[in-house]
Amino acid sequence: ILNSDDPLCANLNRGLDNETLYYGIHDTQLETQEISDPVNCFECGKPYNYRKRYINNLGNYFCPECGETRPQADIYASNIDLNSHSSSFELKLPESKIEVNLKIPALYNIYNFTAASACAHAAGLKKEGILKGISGFRPVFGRMEKLYVENREINLILVKNPAGFNEVLKLINNNERKIKVCILINDNEGDGEDPSWLWDVNFEMINSLEKVECIAGGMRAEDVALCLKYSGLENIKLFEDITTAFYNTYHDSQRDEHLYILPNYTALFELKSVLEKQGILKQNREESR
């Protein structure tokens, strides 16, 4: 089961006799993303071109030199509609289709659901079972999770690379309310000790919003603040201590502000420890039952 939109993944079956089931996205209306890691053709070594690029190097690619092209997906998402809180799409299966409505946003989640649907189909699950599985999904900690602190809704979203970070900024950019964004970046071994990837994040997307405030936190708070400053943002606060950054996110916020906390890997678990000590996680889990 391979992602047809990713040339690195789609070519894993080269030289193998295994039966292959491809999944992907086929949507001509989606905006093309320009930032991408270069990938060369596995046949002739020349760089791929893209008719449409969805996320980083994922898209409808082809080689202008030898004609090597993206394989046709057997299972794919189309008619995609994304906003800051949810998403919908049509899931095309080999012999049927499903109208899917999700309570979580972001294009990479549609890739995740399409991949899971391909696995379920290969295992023999029918259309009704796949839809039931998708409908019953609930996000786990830090993955598009909503927390409630003193009756304030906080969106907690893990960020760990430029491609995923840019997708998160896209959904934030779709929000018409006042925005407060807290970005928590550490450089522990689990995160990668080189935070220079932050310069590949398109922070200009949220700079285009009329009312946005940013808080930079974590071990690399100064790096984050510098990237934000260079992107044109001026309303920036800096708190290296993650606990302090978290409490300043919602204590000093207005009721009409939409709150986002975007931690990388170890910052997420540091924040989790804070939430557990304060009883916030336990309270949210009990209320969600």
C-alpha positions as CSV (number, residue, x, y, z in Angstrom):
1,I,0.0,0.0,0.0
2,L,1.8,3.1,-1.3
3,N,1.2,6.8,-1.5
4,S,1.0,7.5,-5.3
5,D,1.6,11.2,-4.7
6,D,5.0,10.8,-3.0
7,P,7.7,9.7,-5.5
8,L,9.9,8.5,-2.7
9,C,7.1,6.2,-1.5
10,A,5.5,5.2,-4.8
11,N,8.8,3.8,-6.1
12,L,9.3,1.4,-3.2
13,N,7.8,-1.5,-5.3
14,R,10.5,-1.2,-8.0
15,G,11.9,-4.7,-8.8
16,L,9.2,-6.4,-6.7
17,D,6.4,-8.6,-7.8
18,N,4.1,-7.6,-4.9
19,E,0.6,-6.5,-5.7
20,T,0.4,-2.8,-5.1
21,L,-2.6,-0.6,-3.9
22,Y,-2.0,3.1,-4.4
23,Y,-3.8,5.9,-2.5
24,G,-3.5,9.7,-2.9
25,I,-5.4,12.9,-3.7
26,H,-6.9,14.0,-6.9
27,D,-8.2,17.5,-6.7
28,T,-7.7,20.2,-9.3
29,Q,-9.1,22.9,-7.1
30,L,-6.6,22.7,-4.3
31,E,-4.0,25.5,-4.2
32,T,-0.5,24.5,-5.4
33,Q,2.2,24.7,-2.8
34,E,5.5,26.1,-4.1
35,I,8.0,25.2,-1.4
36,S,9.3,21.6,-2.0
37,D,12.3,19.4,-1.4
38,P,13.6,18.4,-4.8
39,V,13.1,14.8,-5.9
40,N,14.8,13.3,-8.9
41,C,13.3,10.8,-11.3
42,F,14.0,7.2,-10.3
43,E,14.3,6.2,-14.0
44,C,16.6,8.8,-15.5
45,G,17.8,11.0,-12.6
46,K,16.3,14.3,-13.8
47,P,14.2,16.5,-11.4
48,Y,10.4,15.8,-11.4
49,N,8.0,18.5,-12.5
50,Y,4.6,18.9,-11.0
51,R,1.2,19.5,-12.5
52,K,-0.1,20.0,-9.0
53,R,1.8,20.0,-5.7
54,Y,-0.2,19.4,-2.5
55,I,2.2,19.2,0.4
56,N,6.0,19.6,0.0
57,N,6.9,16.9,-2.7
58,L,3.5,15.2,-2.6
59,G,1.4,15.8,-5.8
60,N,0.9,15.0,-9.4
61,Y,4.5,14.7,-10.6
62,F,6.1,13.7,-13.9
63,C,9.5,13.6,-15.5
64,P,9.8,15.9,-18.5
65,E,12.9,14.0,-19.7
66,C,11.8,10.3,-19.8
67,G,8.0,10.5,-19.2
68,E,8.0,8.7,-15.9
69,T,4.9,9.8,-14.1
70,R,2.8,9.4,-10.9
71,P,0.9,6.1,-10.8
72,Q,-2.9,6.3,-10.8
73,A,-4.3,6.1,-7.3
74,D,-6.8,3.2,-6.7
75,I,-8.2,5.0,-3.6
76,Y,-8.2,8.8,-3.5
77,A,-9.7,11.9,-2.0
78,S,-11.3,14.6,-4.2
79,N,-13.7,17.5,-3.9
80,I,-11.8,18.6,-0.8
81,D,-13.1,21.4,1.4
82,L,-10.9,22.7,4.2
83,N,-11.5,25.3,7.0
84,S,-9.9,26.1,10.3
85,H,-12.1,23.6,12.3
86,S,-13.1,20.8,10.0
87,S,-12.8,19.2,6.5
88,S,-14.8,17.3,4.0
89,F,-14.0,15.2,0.9
90,E,-15.2,12.5,-1.3
91,L,-13.4,9.2,-0.8
92,K,-13.2,7.2,-4.0
93,L,-12.9,3.4,-3.5
94,P,-12.4,1.0,-6.4
95,E,-16.1,0.1,-6.6
96,S,-17.8,2.9,-4.6
97,K,-17.4,6.3,-3.0
98,I,-18.0,7.8,0.4
99,E,-18.9,11.4,1.4
100,V,-16.7,12.1,4.4
101,N,-17.1,14.9,7.0
102,L,-14.4,15.3,9.6
103,K,-14.3,17.4,12.8
104,I,-10.6,17.9,12.3
105,P,-8.9,20.1,9.7
106,A,-5.6,20.1,7.6
107,L,-4.8,18.4,4.3
108,Y,-2.3,16.0,5.9
109,N,-5.1,14.5,7.9
110,I,-7.0,13.7,4.7
111,Y,-3.9,11.9,3.5
112,N,-3.9,10.0,6.8
113,F,-7.6,9.0,6.5
114,T,-7.1,8.0,2.8
115,A,-4.1,5.8,3.8
116,A,-6.1,4.2,6.6
117,S,-9.0,3.6,4.2
118,A,-6.6,1.9,1.8
119,C,-5.4,-0.4,4.5
120,A,-9.0,-1.2,5.6
121,H,-10.0,-1.9,2.0
122,A,-7.0,-4.2,1.5
123,A,-8.0,-6.1,4.6
124,G,-11.5,-6.7,3.2
125,L,-13.5,-4.0,5.1
126,K,-16.6,-2.8,3.2
127,K,-17.7,0.8,2.5
128,E,-19.9,0.9,5.6
129,G,-17.1,-0.3,7.9
130,I,-14.7,2.3,6.6
131,L,-17.2,5.1,7.0
132,K,-17.9,3.9,10.6
133,G,-14.2,3.9,11.4
134,I,-13.7,7.4,10.0
135,S,-16.8,8.8,11.7
136,G,-15.7,7.4,15.1
137,F,-12.2,8.9,15.0
138,R,-11.1,11.2,17.9
139,P,-7.8,13.0,17.9
140,V,-5.1,11.9,20.4
141,F,-3.1,14.3,22.6
142,G,-1.6,17.2,20.7
143,R,-2.8,16.2,17.2
144,M,-5.5,18.7,16.4
145,E,-6.8,18.4,20.0
146,K,-9.1,20.9,21.6
147,L,-8.6,21.6,25.3
148,Y,-10.7,23.8,27.5
149,V,-9.1,25.8,30.2
150,E,-11.3,28.1,32.3
151,N,-13.9,27.9,29.6
152,R,-11.4,29.0,26.9
153,E,-10.9,26.7,23.9
154,I,-7.3,26.0,23.0
155,N,-6.2,24.2,19.8
156,L,-3.2,22.1,20.5
157,I,-1.3,21.0,17.3
158,L,2.1,19.3,17.1
159,V,4.5,20.8,14.6
160,K,7.9,19.2,13.7
161,N,8.8,20.1,10.1
162,P,8.2,22.9,7.6
163,A,5.7,21.0,5.5
164,G,3.4,20.1,8.4
165,F,3.9,23.5,10.0
166,N,2.9,25.3,6.8
167,E,-0.3,23.2,6.6
168,V,-1.2,24.3,10.2
169,L,-0.5,27.9,9.4
170,K,-2.9,27.5,6.4
171,L,-5.8,26.5,8.6
172,I,-5.0,29.3,11.1
173,N,-5.0,31.7,8.2
174,N,-8.6,30.6,7.4
175,N,-9.8,31.9,10.7
176,E,-11.5,35.3,10.7
177,R,-11.4,35.9,14.4
178,K,-8.6,37.5,16.4
179,I,-5.7,35.0,16.7
180,K,-3.2,34.3,19.4
181,V,-0.5,31.7,18.5
182,C,1.9,30.2,21.0
183,I,4.9,28.4,19.3
184,L,7.0,26.2,21.6
185,I,10.2,24.9,20.1
186,N,12.9,22.8,21.9
187,D,16.1,21.4,20.4
188,N,16.5,18.2,22.5
189,E,17.7,15.0,20.9
190,G,14.1,13.9,20.2
191,D,13.4,17.1,18.3
192,G,16.6,17.4,16.3
193,E,19.3,19.7,17.6
194,D,19.3,22.0,14.5
195,P,16.3,24.3,14.4
196,S,17.3,26.0,11.1
197,W,14.3,24.3,9.5
198,L,12.2,27.1,11.1
199,W,13.4,29.4,8.3
200,D,11.6,27.2,5.8
201,V,8.2,27.8,7.6
202,N,6.1,30.4,5.8
203,F,5.2,32.5,8.9
204,E,4.1,35.3,6.4
205,M,0.8,33.4,6.1
206,I,-0.3,34.6,9.6
207,N,1.3,38.0,9.2
208,S,-1.4,38.6,6.6
209,L,-4.0,38.3,9.3
210,E,-5.2,41.7,10.6
211,K,-5.3,40.7,14.3
212,V,-2.7,38.3,15.4
213,E,-0.4,38.0,18.4
214,C,2.4,35.5,18.8
215,I,4.1,34.0,21.8
216,A,7.5,32.3,21.4
217,G,8.5,29.7,24.0
218,G,10.8,26.8,24.6
219,M,14.5,26.4,24.4
220,R,14.6,28.0,21.0
221,A,12.2,30.8,21.8
222,E,14.6,33.4,20.5
223,D,15.0,31.6,17.2
224,V,11.2,31.5,16.8
225,A,10.9,35.2,17.7
226,L,13.5,36.1,15.1
227,C,11.8,34.1,12.4
228,L,8.5,35.8,13.3
229,K,10.1,39.2,13.3
230,Y,11.7,38.7,9.8
231,S,8.3,37.6,8.5
232,G,6.9,41.0,9.4
233,L,5.1,40.2,12.6
234,E,5.5,42.8,15.4
235,N,3.2,41.7,18.2
236,I,5.5,39.1,19.7
237,K,6.1,38.1,23.3
238,L,8.9,35.8,24.4
239,F,8.9,33.3,27.3
240,E,11.5,30.6,27.2
241,D,9.8,28.7,30.1
242,I,7.0,26.6,28.6
243,T,4.8,26.9,31.7
244,T,4.9,30.7,31.6
245,A,4.3,30.7,27.8
246,F,1.3,28.5,28.2
247,Y,-0.3,30.5,31.0
248,N,0.3,33.8,29.2
249,T,-1.5,32.4,26.2
250,Y,-4.9,32.2,27.8
251,H,-4.6,34.4,30.9
252,D,-3.8,37.5,28.9
253,S,-6.3,36.8,26.1
254,Q,-9.7,38.2,25.2
255,R,-12.9,36.2,24.8
256,D,-13.1,36.8,21.1
257,E,-9.5,35.5,20.4
258,H,-8.9,32.1,18.9
259,L,-6.0,30.4,20.7
260,Y,-3.5,28.0,19.2
261,I,-0.5,26.3,20.8
262,L,2.0,24.8,18.4
263,P,4.7,22.7,20.2
264,N,7.4,20.5,18.7
265,Y,7.9,17.0,20.0
266,T,9.6,17.3,23.5
267,A,7.8,20.7,24.0
268,L,4.5,18.9,23.6
269,F,5.4,16.4,26.3
270,E,6.7,19.1,28.6
271,L,3.4,20.9,28.2
272,K,1.6,17.6,28.8
273,S,3.3,17.4,32.2
274,V,2.2,20.9,33.0
275,L,-1.4,20.1,32.1
276,E,-1.4,16.9,34.1
277,K,0.0,18.6,37.2
278,Q,-2.8,21.2,37.0
279,G,-5.5,18.6,36.5
280,I,-6.4,20.1,33.1
281,L,-6.0,16.9,31.1
282,K,-8.0,14.8,33.6
283,Q,-10.8,17.3,33.5
284,N,-10.9,17.5,29.7
285,R,-10.9,13.7,29.4
286,E,-13.7,13.3,31.9
287,E,-15.8,15.9,30.2
288,S,-15.3,14.3,26.7
289,R,-16.6,10.9,27.8
